[in-house]
Amino acid sequence: MRRQLIDALLEETPKHLAGLAGALAGGDAAAIAAIAARAHTLKGLSVNLGATALAGLSAEVEVLAGLGQLAGTGELLERMRNQHELLRQALA
């Protein structure tokens, strides 16, 4: 079961990060809602495996999107990518 969760995190995170980047480029209300939803999903995947750094960054993005504030989200997204790479290297 744990290996399935690890595989899900490693496989799904890049898809969600790409979706976040695409939504961030949109910047409209629908995009902001998509950012919040994807960040929430990533937060859940990360928490389930104890990936607290990625979960924390995801939570920050989720809160910012909930407030309609996208400033700084691009930097957080880059940090999320870096955390995913670290996780991939550690768990693969």
mmCIF file as gemmi writes it, N, C-alpha and C atoms, coordinates in Angstrom:
data_model
loop_
_atom_site.group_PDB
_atom_site.id
_atom_site.type_symbol
_atom_site.label_atom_id
_atom_site.label_alt_id
_atom_site.label_comp_id
_atom_site.label_asym_id
_atom_site.label_entity_id
_atom_site.label_seq_id
_atom_site.pdbx_PDB_ins_code
_atom_site.Cartn_x
_atom_site.Cartn_y
_atom_site.Cartn_z
_atom_site.occupancy
_atom_site.B_iso_or_equiv
_atom_site.pdbx_formal_charge
_atom_site.auth_seq_id
_atom_site.auth_asym_id
_atom_site.pdbx_PDB_model_num
ATOM 1 N N . MET Axp A 1 ? 0.83 -1.205 0 1 0 ? 1 A 1
ATOM 2 C CA . MET Axp A 1 ? 0 0 0 1 0 ? 1 A 1
ATOM 3 C C . MET Axp A 1 ? 0.87 1.263 0 1 0 ? 1 A 1
ATOM 4 N N . ARG Axp A 2 ? 1.911 1.268 0.833 1 0 ? 2 A 1
ATOM 5 C CA . ARG Axp A 2 ? 2.775 2.44 0.904 1 0 ? 2 A 1
ATOM 6 C C . ARG Axp A 2 ? 3.451 2.693 -0.438 1 0 ? 2 A 1
ATOM 7 N N . ARG Axp A 3 ? 3.885 1.637 -1.118 1 0 ? 3 A 1
ATOM 8 C CA . ARG Axp A 3 ? 4.532 1.803 -2.423 1 0 ? 3 A 1
ATOM 9 C C . ARG Axp A 3 ? 3.554 2.412 -3.421 1 0 ? 3 A 1
ATOM 10 N N . GLN Axp A 4 ? 2.283 2.048 -3.324 1 0 ? 4 A 1
ATOM 11 C CA . GLN Axp A 4 ? 1.284 2.626 -4.221 1 0 ? 4 A 1
ATOM 12 C C . GLN Axp A 4 ? 1.13 4.123 -3.971 1 0 ? 4 A 1
ATOM 13 N N . LEU Axp A 5 ? 1.175 4.518 -2.708 1 0 ? 5 A 1
ATOM 14 C CA . LEU Axp A 5 ? 1.088 5.946 -2.384 1 0 ? 5 A 1
ATOM 15 C C . LEU Axp A 5 ? 2.313 6.698 -2.897 1 0 ? 5 A 1
ATOM 16 N N . ILE Axp A 6 ? 3.479 6.093 -2.735 1 0 ? 6 A 1
ATOM 17 C CA . ILE Axp A 6 ? 4.711 6.707 -3.236 1 0 ? 6 A 1
ATOM 18 C C . ILE Axp A 6 ? 4.639 6.866 -4.749 1 0 ? 6 A 1
ATOM 19 N N . ASP Axp A 7 ? 4.229 5.788 -5.431 1 0 ? 7 A 1
ATOM 20 C CA . ASP Axp A 7 ? 4.113 5.849 -6.888 1 0 ? 7 A 1
ATOM 21 C C . ASP Axp A 7 ? 3.111 6.917 -7.317 1 0 ? 7 A 1
ATOM 22 N N . ALA Axp A 8 ? 1.996 6.999 -6.604 1 0 ? 8 A 1
ATOM 23 C CA . ALA Axp A 8 ? 0.985 8.012 -6.927 1 0 ? 8 A 1
ATOM 24 C C . ALA Axp A 8 ? 1.567 9.412 -6.772 1 0 ? 8 A 1
ATOM 25 N N . LEU Axp A 9 ? 2.295 9.643 -5.68 1 0 ? 9 A 1
ATOM 26 C CA . LEU Axp A 9 ? 2.896 10.958 -5.467 1 0 ? 9 A 1
ATOM 27 C C . LEU Axp A 9 ? 3.891 11.281 -6.57 1 0 ? 9 A 1
ATOM 28 N N . LEU Axp A 10 ? 4.755 10.331 -6.886 1 0 ? 10 A 1
ATOM 29 C CA . LEU Axp A 10 ? 5.78 10.577 -7.902 1 0 ? 10 A 1
ATOM 30 C C . LEU Axp A 10 ? 5.2 10.764 -9.294 1 0 ? 10 A 1
ATOM 31 N N . GLU Axp A 11 ? 4.114 10.064 -9.6 1 0 ? 11 A 1
ATOM 32 C CA . GLU Axp A 11 ? 3.505 10.152 -10.927 1 0 ? 11 A 1
ATOM 33 C C . GLU Axp A 11 ? 2.549 11.334 -11.062 1 0 ? 11 A 1
ATOM 34 N N . GLU Axp A 12 ? 1.801 11.621 -10.023 1 0 ? 12 A 1
ATOM 35 C CA . GLU Axp A 12 ? 0.766 12.651 -10.106 1 0 ? 12 A 1
ATOM 36 C C . GLU Axp A 12 ? 1.292 14.059 -9.878 1 0 ? 12 A 1
ATOM 37 N N . THR Axp A 13 ? 2.329 14.199 -9.088 1 0 ? 13 A 1
ATOM 38 C CA . THR Axp A 13 ? 2.829 15.538 -8.775 1 0 ? 13 A 1
ATOM 39 C C . THR Axp A 13 ? 3.221 16.329 -10.02 1 0 ? 13 A 1
ATOM 40 N N . PRO Axp A 14 ? 3.983 15.751 -10.961 1 0 ? 14 A 1
ATOM 41 C CA . PRO Axp A 14 ? 4.324 16.544 -12.153 1 0 ? 14 A 1
ATOM 42 C C . PRO Axp A 14 ? 3.091 17.015 -12.931 1 0 ? 14 A 1
ATOM 43 N N . LYS Axp A 15 ? 2.061 16.183 -12.973 1 0 ? 15 A 1
ATOM 44 C CA . LYS Axp A 15 ? 0.822 16.577 -13.671 1 0 ? 15 A 1
ATOM 45 C C . LYS Axp A 15 ? 0.175 17.767 -12.975 1 0 ? 15 A 1
ATOM 46 N N . HIS Axp A 16 ? 0.143 17.717 -11.65 1 0 ? 16 A 1
ATOM 47 C CA . HIS Axp A 16 ? -0.465 18.823 -10.907 1 0 ? 16 A 1
ATOM 48 C C . HIS Axp A 16 ? 0.387 20.081 -10.989 1 0 ? 16 A 1
ATOM 49 N N . LEU Axp A 17 ? 1.697 19.924 -10.976 1 0 ? 17 A 1
ATOM 50 C CA . LEU Axp A 17 ? 2.572 21.093 -11.104 1 0 ? 17 A 1
ATOM 51 C C . LEU Axp A 17 ? 2.411 21.741 -12.477 1 0 ? 17 A 1
ATOM 52 N N . ALA Axp A 18 ? 2.298 20.927 -13.514 1 0 ? 18 A 1
ATOM 53 C CA . ALA Axp A 18 ? 2.059 21.477 -14.853 1 0 ? 18 A 1
ATOM 54 C C . ALA Axp A 18 ? 0.712 22.18 -14.913 1 0 ? 18 A 1
ATOM 55 N N . GLY Axp A 19 ? -0.296 21.583 -14.29 1 0 ? 19 A 1
ATOM 56 C CA . GLY Axp A 19 ? -1.616 22.211 -14.234 1 0 ? 19 A 1
ATOM 57 C C . GLY Axp A 19 ? -1.588 23.521 -13.48 1 0 ? 19 A 1
ATOM 58 N N . LEU Axp A 20 ? -0.812 23.56 -12.402 1 0 ? 20 A 1
ATOM 59 C CA . LEU Axp A 20 ? -0.667 24.808 -11.648 1 0 ? 20 A 1
ATOM 60 C C . LEU Axp A 20 ? -0.011 25.888 -12.507 1 0 ? 20 A 1
ATOM 61 N N . ALA Axp A 21 ? 1.017 25.507 -13.227 1 0 ? 21 A 1
ATOM 62 C CA . ALA Axp A 21 ? 1.707 26.476 -14.077 1 0 ? 21 A 1
ATOM 63 C C . ALA Axp A 21 ? 0.769 27.005 -15.159 1 0 ? 21 A 1
ATOM 64 N N . GLY Axp A 22 ? -0.001 26.118 -15.77 1 0 ? 22 A 1
ATOM 65 C CA . GLY Axp A 22 ? -0.952 26.537 -16.793 1 0 ? 22 A 1
ATOM 66 C C . GLY Axp A 22 ? -2.028 27.446 -16.233 1 0 ? 22 A 1
ATOM 67 N N . ALA Axp A 23 ? -2.549 27.09 -15.07 1 0 ? 23 A 1
ATOM 68 C CA . ALA Axp A 23 ? -3.58 27.912 -14.443 1 0 ? 23 A 1
ATOM 69 C C . ALA Axp A 23 ? -3.022 29.258 -14.016 1 0 ? 23 A 1
ATOM 70 N N . LEU Axp A 24 ? -1.793 29.263 -13.552 1 0 ? 24 A 1
ATOM 71 C CA . LEU Axp A 24 ? -1.162 30.515 -13.138 1 0 ? 24 A 1
ATOM 72 C C . LEU Axp A 24 ? -1.051 31.481 -14.308 1 0 ? 24 A 1
ATOM 73 N N . ALA Axp A 25 ? -0.805 30.943 -15.49 1 0 ? 25 A 1
ATOM 74 C CA . ALA Axp A 25 ? -0.722 31.776 -16.689 1 0 ? 25 A 1
ATOM 75 C C . ALA Axp A 25 ? -2.079 32.387 -17.024 1 0 ? 25 A 1
ATOM 76 N N . GLY Axp A 26 ? -3.169 31.691 -16.655 1 0 ? 26 A 1
ATOM 77 C CA . GLY Axp A 26 ? -4.511 32.189 -16.936 1 0 ? 26 A 1
ATOM 78 C C . GLY Axp A 26 ? -4.858 33.402 -16.086 1 0 ? 26 A 1
ATOM 79 N N . GLY Axp A 27 ? -4.723 33.26 -14.782 1 0 ? 27 A 1
ATOM 80 C CA . GLY Axp A 27 ? -4.929 34.37 -13.862 1 0 ? 27 A 1
ATOM 81 C C . GLY Axp A 27 ? -6.363 34.815 -13.645 1 0 ? 27 A 1
ATOM 82 N N . ASP Axp A 28 ? -7.336 34.201 -14.323 1 0 ? 28 A 1
ATOM 83 C CA . ASP Axp A 28 ? -8.727 34.611 -14.113 1 0 ? 28 A 1
ATOM 84 C C . ASP Axp A 28 ? -9.332 33.811 -12.955 1 0 ? 28 A 1
ATOM 85 N N . ALA Axp A 29 ? -10.603 34.055 -12.672 1 0 ? 29 A 1
ATOM 86 C CA . ALA Axp A 29 ? -11.26 33.411 -11.531 1 0 ? 29 A 1
ATOM 87 C C . ALA Axp A 29 ? -11.252 31.889 -11.652 1 0 ? 29 A 1
ATOM 88 N N . ALA Axp A 30 ? -11.487 31.366 -12.848 1 0 ? 30 A 1
ATOM 89 C CA . ALA Axp A 30 ? -11.471 29.918 -13.045 1 0 ? 30 A 1
ATOM 90 C C . ALA Axp A 30 ? -10.073 29.362 -12.8 1 0 ? 30 A 1
ATOM 91 N N . ALA Axp A 31 ? -9.07 30.099 -13.237 1 0 ? 31 A 1
ATOM 92 C CA . ALA Axp A 31 ? -7.691 29.668 -13.034 1 0 ? 31 A 1
ATOM 93 C C . ALA Axp A 31 ? -7.345 29.654 -11.548 1 0 ? 31 A 1
ATOM 94 N N . ILE Axp A 32 ? -7.789 30.652 -10.839 1 0 ? 32 A 1
ATOM 95 C CA . ILE Axp A 32 ? -7.513 30.723 -9.403 1 0 ? 32 A 1
ATOM 96 C C . ILE Axp A 32 ? -8.163 29.544 -8.686 1 0 ? 32 A 1
ATOM 97 N N . ALA Axp A 33 ? -9.384 29.207 -9.07 1 0 ? 33 A 1
ATOM 98 C CA . ALA Axp A 33 ? -10.059 28.046 -8.48 1 0 ? 33 A 1
ATOM 99 C C . ALA Axp A 33 ? -9.307 26.757 -8.801 1 0 ? 33 A 1
ATOM 100 N N . ALA Axp A 34 ? -8.793 26.643 -10.018 1 0 ? 34 A 1
ATOM 101 C CA . ALA Axp A 34 ? -8.022 25.463 -10.412 1 0 ? 34 A 1
ATOM 102 C C . ALA Axp A 34 ? -6.725 25.377 -9.625 1 0 ? 34 A 1
ATOM 103 N N . ILE Axp A 35 ? -6.088 26.507 -9.388 1 0 ? 35 A 1
ATOM 104 C CA . ILE Axp A 35 ? -4.854 26.528 -8.601 1 0 ? 35 A 1
ATOM 105 C C . ILE Axp A 35 ? -5.14 26.038 -7.184 1 0 ? 35 A 1
ATOM 106 N N . ALA Axp A 36 ? -6.197 26.548 -6.578 1 0 ? 36 A 1
ATOM 107 C CA . ALA Axp A 36 ? -6.544 26.126 -5.218 1 0 ? 36 A 1
ATOM 108 C C . ALA Axp A 36 ? -6.831 24.629 -5.163 1 0 ? 36 A 1
ATOM 109 N N . ALA Axp A 37 ? -7.569 24.112 -6.147 1 0 ? 37 A 1
ATOM 110 C CA . ALA Axp A 37 ? -7.924 22.686 -6.165 1 0 ? 37 A 1
ATOM 111 C C . ALA Axp A 37 ? -6.692 21.805 -6.348 1 0 ? 37 A 1
ATOM 112 N N . ARG Axp A 38 ? -5.819 22.165 -7.279 1 0 ? 38 A 1
ATOM 113 C CA . ARG Axp A 38 ? -4.61 21.355 -7.509 1 0 ? 38 A 1
ATOM 114 C C . ARG Axp A 38 ? -3.675 21.419 -6.306 1 0 ? 38 A 1
ATOM 115 N N . ALA Axp A 39 ? -3.539 22.588 -5.718 1 0 ? 39 A 1
ATOM 116 C CA . ALA Axp A 39 ? -2.685 22.721 -4.535 1 0 ? 39 A 1
ATOM 117 C C . ALA Axp A 39 ? -3.235 21.882 -3.385 1 0 ? 39 A 1
ATOM 118 N N . HIS Axp A 40 ? -4.548 21.868 -3.236 1 0 ? 40 A 1
ATOM 119 C CA . HIS Axp A 40 ? -5.178 21.063 -2.185 1 0 ? 40 A 1
ATOM 120 C C . HIS Axp A 40 ? -4.9 19.578 -2.405 1 0 ? 40 A 1
ATOM 121 N N . THR Axp A 41 ? -5.016 19.128 -3.648 1 0 ? 41 A 1
ATOM 122 C CA . THR Axp A 41 ? -4.755 17.729 -3.974 1 0 ? 41 A 1
ATOM 123 C C . THR Axp A 41 ? -3.301 17.37 -3.683 1 0 ? 41 A 1
ATOM 124 N N . LEU Axp A 42 ? -2.38 18.218 -4.099 1 0 ? 42 A 1
ATOM 125 C CA . LEU Axp A 42 ? -0.961 17.979 -3.824 1 0 ? 42 A 1
ATOM 126 C C . LEU Axp A 42 ? -0.666 17.959 -2.331 1 0 ? 42 A 1
ATOM 127 N N . LYS Axp A 43 ? -1.329 18.822 -1.613 1 0 ? 43 A 1
ATOM 128 C CA . LYS Axp A 43 ? -1.143 18.857 -0.16 1 0 ? 43 A 1
ATOM 129 C C . LYS Axp A 43 ? -1.559 17.515 0.439 1 0 ? 43 A 1
ATOM 130 N N . GLY Axp A 44 ? -2.691 16.991 0.009 1 0 ? 44 A 1
ATOM 131 C CA . GLY Axp A 44 ? -3.164 15.706 0.524 1 0 ? 44 A 1
ATOM 132 C C . GLY Axp A 44 ? -2.235 14.561 0.178 1 0 ? 44 A 1
ATOM 133 N N . LEU Axp A 45 ? -1.795 14.492 -1.072 1 0 ? 45 A 1
ATOM 134 C CA . LEU Axp A 45 ? -0.851 13.444 -1.474 1 0 ? 45 A 1
ATOM 135 C C . LEU Axp A 45 ? 0.418 13.512 -0.634 1 0 ? 45 A 1
ATOM 136 N N . SER Axp A 46 ? 0.91 14.717 -0.432 1 0 ? 46 A 1
ATOM 137 C CA . SER Axp A 46 ? 2.166 14.916 0.287 1 0 ? 46 A 1
ATOM 138 C C . SER Axp A 46 ? 2.043 14.569 1.768 1 0 ? 46 A 1
ATOM 139 N N . VAL Axp A 47 ? 0.966 15.01 2.379 1 0 ? 47 A 1
ATOM 140 C CA . VAL Axp A 47 ? 0.761 14.749 3.801 1 0 ? 47 A 1
ATOM 141 C C . VAL Axp A 47 ? 0.702 13.25 4.066 1 0 ? 47 A 1
ATOM 142 N N . ASN Axp A 48 ? 0.04 12.516 3.193 1 0 ? 48 A 1
ATOM 143 C CA . ASN Axp A 48 ? -0.105 11.069 3.381 1 0 ? 48 A 1
ATOM 144 C C . ASN Axp A 48 ? 1.232 10.343 3.409 1 0 ? 48 A 1
ATOM 145 N N . LEU Axp A 49 ? 2.258 10.923 2.822 1 0 ? 49 A 1
ATOM 146 C CA . LEU Axp A 49 ? 3.577 10.287 2.806 1 0 ? 49 A 1
ATOM 147 C C . LEU Axp A 49 ? 4.596 11.001 3.687 1 0 ? 49 A 1
ATOM 148 N N . GLY Axp A 50 ? 4.161 11.989 4.411 1 0 ? 50 A 1
ATOM 149 C CA . GLY Axp A 50 ? 5.08 12.699 5.285 1 0 ? 50 A 1
ATOM 150 C C . GLY Axp A 50 ? 6.012 13.653 4.559 1 0 ? 50 A 1
ATOM 151 N N . ALA Axp A 51 ? 5.655 14.013 3.335 1 0 ? 51 A 1
ATOM 152 C CA . ALA Axp A 51 ? 6.455 14.97 2.559 1 0 ? 51 A 1
ATOM 153 C C . ALA Axp A 51 ? 6.042 16.373 3 1 0 ? 51 A 1
ATOM 154 N N . THR Axp A 52 ? 6.484 16.746 4.193 1 0 ? 52 A 1
ATOM 155 C CA . THR Axp A 52 ? 5.976 17.956 4.826 1 0 ? 52 A 1
ATOM 156 C C . THR Axp A 52 ? 6.375 19.247 4.105 1 0 ? 52 A 1
ATOM 157 N N . ALA Axp A 53 ? 7.559 19.265 3.494 1 0 ? 53 A 1
ATOM 158 C CA . ALA Axp A 53 ? 7.97 20.483 2.783 1 0 ? 53 A 1
ATOM 159 C C . ALA Axp A 53 ? 7.051 20.737 1.595 1 0 ? 53 A 1
ATOM 160 N N . LEU Axp A 54 ? 6.785 19.695 0.808 1 0 ? 54 A 1
ATOM 161 C CA . LEU Axp A 54 ? 5.894 19.848 -0.337 1 0 ? 54 A 1
ATOM 162 C C . LEU Axp A 54 ? 4.477 20.148 0.123 1 0 ? 54 A 1
ATOM 163 N N . ALA Axp A 55 ? 4.051 19.505 1.188 1 0 ? 55 A 1
ATOM 164 C CA . ALA Axp A 55 ? 2.711 19.766 1.729 1 0 ? 55 A 1
ATOM 165 C C . ALA Axp A 55 ? 2.586 21.213 2.187 1 0 ? 55 A 1
ATOM 166 N N . GLY Axp A 56 ? 3.612 21.727 2.851 1 0 ? 56 A 1
ATOM 167 C CA . GLY Axp A 56 ? 3.574 23.106 3.325 1 0 ? 56 A 1
ATOM 168 C C . GLY Axp A 56 ? 3.522 24.11 2.194 1 0 ? 56 A 1
ATOM 169 N N . LEU Axp A 57 ? 4.326 23.876 1.158 1 0 ? 57 A 1
ATOM 170 C CA . LEU Axp A 57 ? 4.305 24.762 -0.009 1 0 ? 57 A 1
ATOM 171 C C . LEU Axp A 57 ? 2.945 24.706 -0.697 1 0 ? 57 A 1
ATOM 172 N N . SER Axp A 58 ? 2.392 23.508 -0.805 1 0 ? 58 A 1
ATOM 173 C CA . SER Axp A 58 ? 1.07 23.343 -1.418 1 0 ? 58 A 1
ATOM 174 C C . SER Axp A 58 ? 0.015 24.092 -0.616 1 0 ? 58 A 1
ATOM 175 N N . ALA Axp A 59 ? 0.114 24.008 0.703 1 0 ? 59 A 1
ATOM 176 C CA . ALA Axp A 59 ? -0.832 24.725 1.561 1 0 ? 59 A 1
ATOM 177 C C . ALA Axp A 59 ? -0.721 26.236 1.367 1 0 ? 59 A 1
ATOM 178 N N . GLU Axp A 60 ? 0.51 26.745 1.226 1 0 ? 60 A 1
ATOM 179 C CA . GLU Axp A 60 ? 0.696 28.176 0.984 1 0 ? 60 A 1
ATOM 180 C C . GLU Axp A 60 ? 0.022 28.61 -0.311 1 0 ? 60 A 1
ATOM 181 N N . VAL Axp A 61 ? 0.218 27.817 -1.367 1 0 ? 61 A 1
ATOM 182 C CA . VAL Axp A 61 ? -0.402 28.138 -2.661 1 0 ? 61 A 1
ATOM 183 C C . VAL Axp A 61 ? -1.916 28.086 -2.539 1 0 ? 61 A 1
ATOM 184 N N . GLU Axp A 62 ? -2.417 27.079 -1.842 1 0 ? 62 A 1
ATOM 185 C CA . GLU Axp A 62 ? -3.865 26.941 -1.671 1 0 ? 62 A 1
ATOM 186 C C . GLU Axp A 62 ? -4.444 28.167 -0.953 1 0 ? 62 A 1
ATOM 187 N N . VAL Axp A 63 ? -3.786 28.611 0.092 1 0 ? 63 A 1
ATOM 188 C CA . VAL Axp A 63 ? -4.259 29.783 0.847 1 0 ? 63 A 1
ATOM 189 C C . VAL Axp A 63 ? -4.218 31.033 -0.028 1 0 ? 63 A 1
ATOM 190 N N . LEU Axp A 64 ? -3.102 31.243 -0.724 1 0 ? 64 A 1
ATOM 191 C CA . LEU Axp A 64 ? -2.999 32.418 -1.593 1 0 ? 64 A 1
ATOM 192 C C . LEU Axp A 64 ? -4.088 32.419 -2.659 1 0 ? 64 A 1
ATOM 193 N N . ALA Axp A 65 ? -4.301 31.26 -3.28 1 0 ? 65 A 1
ATOM 194 C CA . ALA Axp A 65 ? -5.347 31.183 -4.304 1 0 ? 65 A 1
ATOM 195 C C . ALA Axp A 65 ? -6.72 31.439 -3.69 1 0 ? 65 A 1
ATOM 196 N N . GLY Axp A 66 ? -6.943 30.919 -2.493 1 0 ? 66 A 1
ATOM 197 C CA . GLY Axp A 66 ? -8.216 31.16 -1.809 1 0 ? 66 A 1
ATOM 198 C C . GLY Axp A 66 ? -8.46 32.631 -1.538 1 0 ? 66 A 1
ATOM 199 N N . LEU Axp A 67 ? -7.377 33.37 -1.359 1 0 ? 67 A 1
ATOM 200 C CA . LEU Axp A 67 ? -7.478 34.813 -1.141 1 0 ? 67 A 1
ATOM 201 C C . LEU Axp A 67 ? -7.472 35.594 -2.445 1 0 ? 67 A 1
ATOM 202 N N . GLY Axp A 68 ? -7.285 34.875 -3.567 1 0 ? 68 A 1
ATOM 203 C CA . GLY Axp A 68 ? -7.233 35.537 -4.868 1 0 ? 68 A 1
ATOM 204 C C . GLY Axp A 68 ? -5.926 36.255 -5.118 1 0 ? 68 A 1
ATOM 205 N N . GLN Axp A 69 ? -4.902 35.91 -4.36 1 0 ? 69 A 1
ATOM 206 C CA . GLN Axp A 69 ? -3.598 36.562 -4.47 1 0 ? 69 A 1
ATOM 207 C C . GLN Axp A 69 ? -2.613 35.611 -5.137 1 0 ? 69 A 1
ATOM 208 N N . LEU Axp A 70 ? -2.215 35.918 -6.353 1 0 ? 70 A 1
ATOM 209 C CA . LEU Axp A 70 ? -1.295 35.053 -7.076 1 0 ? 70 A 1
ATOM 210 C C . LEU Axp A 70 ? 0.154 35.524 -7.017 1 0 ? 70 A 1
ATOM 211 N N . ALA Axp A 71 ? 0.376 36.708 -6.469 1 0 ? 71 A 1
ATOM 212 C CA . ALA Axp A 71 ? 1.75 37.208 -6.344 1 0 ? 71 A 1
ATOM 213 C C . ALA Axp A 71 ? 2.553 36.249 -5.474 1 0 ? 71 A 1
ATOM 214 N N . GLY Axp A 72 ? 3.708 35.851 -5.962 1 0 ? 72 A 1
ATOM 215 C CA . GLY Axp A 72 ? 4.555 34.932 -5.223 1 0 ? 72 A 1
ATOM 216 C C . GLY Axp A 72 ? 4.287 33.468 -5.498 1 0 ? 72 A 1
ATOM 217 N N . THR Axp A 73 ? 3.195 33.184 -6.187 1 0 ? 73 A 1
ATOM 218 C CA . THR Axp A 73 ? 2.845 31.792 -6.455 1 0 ? 73 A 1
ATOM 219 C C . THR Axp A 73 ? 3.841 31.144 -7.411 1 0 ? 73 A 1
ATOM 220 N N . GLY Axp A 74 ? 4.367 31.892 -8.348 1 0 ? 74 A 1
ATOM 221 C CA . GLY Axp A 74 ? 5.356 31.352 -9.277 1 0 ? 74 A 1
ATOM 222 C C . GLY Axp A 74 ? 6.602 30.868 -8.553 1 0 ? 74 A 1
ATOM 223 N N . GLU Axp A 75 ? 7.052 31.638 -7.572 1 0 ? 75 A 1
ATOM 224 C CA . GLU Axp A 75 ? 8.22 31.238 -6.782 1 0 ? 75 A 1
ATOM 225 C C . GLU Axp A 75 ? 7.904 29.982 -5.967 1 0 ? 75 A 1
ATOM 226 N N . LEU Axp A 76 ? 6.726 29.937 -5.387 1 0 ? 76 A 1
ATOM 227 C CA . LEU Axp A 76 ? 6.324 28.751 -4.633 1 0 ? 76 A 1
ATOM 228 C C . LEU Axp A 76 ? 6.243 27.526 -5.538 1 0 ? 76 A 1
ATOM 229 N N . LEU Axp A 77 ? 5.758 27.727 -6.748 1 0 ? 77 A 1
ATOM 230 C CA . LEU Axp A 77 ? 5.664 26.625 -7.705 1 0 ? 77 A 1
ATOM 231 C C . LEU Axp A 77 ? 7.054 26.07 -8.021 1 0 ? 77 A 1
ATOM 232 N N . GLU Axp A 78 ? 8.019 26.95 -8.189 1 0 ? 78 A 1
ATOM 233 C CA . GLU Axp A 78 ? 9.391 26.497 -8.446 1 0 ? 78 A 1
ATOM 234 C C . GLU Axp A 78 ? 9.941 25.724 -7.251 1 0 ? 78 A 1
ATOM 235 N N . ARG Axp A 79 ? 9.653 26.185 -6.065 1 0 ? 79 A 1
ATOM 236 C CA . ARG Axp A 79 ? 10.09 25.465 -4.863 1 0 ? 79 A 1
ATOM 237 C C . ARG Axp A 79 ? 9.403 24.105 -4.768 1 0 ? 79 A 1
ATOM 238 N N . MET Axp A 80 ? 8.144 24.039 -5.194 1 0 ? 80 A 1
ATOM 239 C CA . MET Axp A 80 ? 7.428 22.756 -5.209 1 0 ? 80 A 1
ATOM 240 C C . MET Axp A 80 ? 8.086 21.792 -6.198 1 0 ? 80 A 1
ATOM 241 N N . ARG Axp A 81 ? 8.477 22.31 -7.35 1 0 ? 81 A 1
ATOM 242 C CA . ARG Axp A 81 ? 9.18 21.462 -8.329 1 0 ? 81 A 1
ATOM 243 C C . ARG Axp A 81 ? 10.477 20.916 -7.739 1 0 ? 81 A 1
ATOM 244 N N . ASN Axp A 82 ? 11.201 21.77 -7.051 1 0 ? 82 A 1
ATOM 245 C CA . ASN Axp A 82 ? 12.451 21.338 -6.428 1 0 ? 82 A 1
ATOM 246 C C . ASN Axp A 82 ? 12.202 20.269 -5.368 1 0 ? 82 A 1
ATOM 247 N N . GLN Axp A 83 ? 11.174 20.45 -4.57 1 0 ? 83 A 1
ATOM 248 C CA . GLN Axp A 83 ? 10.845 19.453 -3.555 1 0 ? 83 A 1
ATOM 249 C C . GLN Axp A 83 ? 10.445 18.129 -4.194 1 0 ? 83 A 1
ATOM 250 N N . HIS Axp A 84 ? 9.702 18.202 -5.273 1 0 ? 84 A 1
ATOM 251 C CA . HIS Axp A 84 ? 9.322 16.964 -5.968 1 0 ? 84 A 1
ATOM 252 C C . HIS Axp A 84 ? 10.561 16.239 -6.476 1 0 ? 84 A 1
ATOM 253 N N . GLU Axp A 85 ? 11.497 16.967 -7.013 1 0 ? 85 A 1
ATOM 254 C CA . GLU Axp A 85 ? 12.72 16.338 -7.512 1 0 ? 85 A 1
ATOM 255 C C . GLU Axp A 85 ? 13.487 15.671 -6.377 1 0 ? 85 A 1
ATOM 256 N N . LEU Axp A 86 ? 13.57 16.327 -5.248 1 0 ? 86 A 1
ATOM 257 C CA . LEU Axp A 86 ? 14.232 15.724 -4.09 1 0 ? 86 A 1
ATOM 258 C C . LEU Axp A 86 ? 13.517 14.447 -3.654 1 0 ? 86 A 1
ATOM 259 N N . LEU Axp A 87 ? 12.197 14.496 -3.637 1 0 ? 87 A 1
ATOM 260 C CA . LEU Axp A 87 ? 11.41 13.311 -3.276 1 0 ? 87 A 1
ATOM 261 C C . LEU Axp A 87 ? 11.62 12.187 -4.284 1 0 ? 87 A 1
ATOM 262 N N . ARG Axp A 88 ? 11.611 12.541 -5.563 1 0 ? 88 A 1
ATOM 263 C CA . ARG Axp A 88 ? 11.799 11.54 -6.606 1 0 ? 88 A 1
ATOM 264 C C . ARG Axp A 88 ? 13.132 10.829 -6.431 1 0 ? 88 A 1
ATOM 265 N N . GLN Axp A 89 ? 14.169 11.6 -6.164 1 0 ? 89 A 1
ATOM 266 C CA . GLN Axp A 89 ? 15.484 11.015 -5.978 1 0 ? 89 A 1
ATOM 267 C C . GLN Axp A 89 ? 15.538 10.128 -4.733 1 0 ? 89 A 1
ATOM 268 N N . ALA Axp A 90 ? 14.89 10.56 -3.673 1 0 ? 90 A 1
ATOM 269 C CA . ALA Axp A 90 ? 14.922 9.817 -2.414 1 0 ? 90 A 1
ATOM 270 C C . ALA Axp A 90 ? 14.052 8.55 -2.447 1 0 ? 90 A 1
ATOM 271 N N . LEU Axp A 91 ? 12.941 8.598 -3.183 1 0 ? 91 A 1
ATOM 272 C CA . LEU Axp A 91 ? 11.967 7.509 -3.13 1 0 ? 91 A 1
ATOM 273 C C . LEU Axp A 91 ? 12.002 6.556 -4.319 1 0 ? 91 A 1
ATOM 274 N N . ALA Axp A 92 ? 12.664 6.955 -5.38 1 0 ? 92 A 1
ATOM 275 C CA . ALA Axp A 92 ? 12.657 6.12 -6.578 1 0 ? 92 A 1
ATOM 276 C C . ALA Axp A 92 ? 13.527 4.881 -6.405 1 0 ? 92 A 1
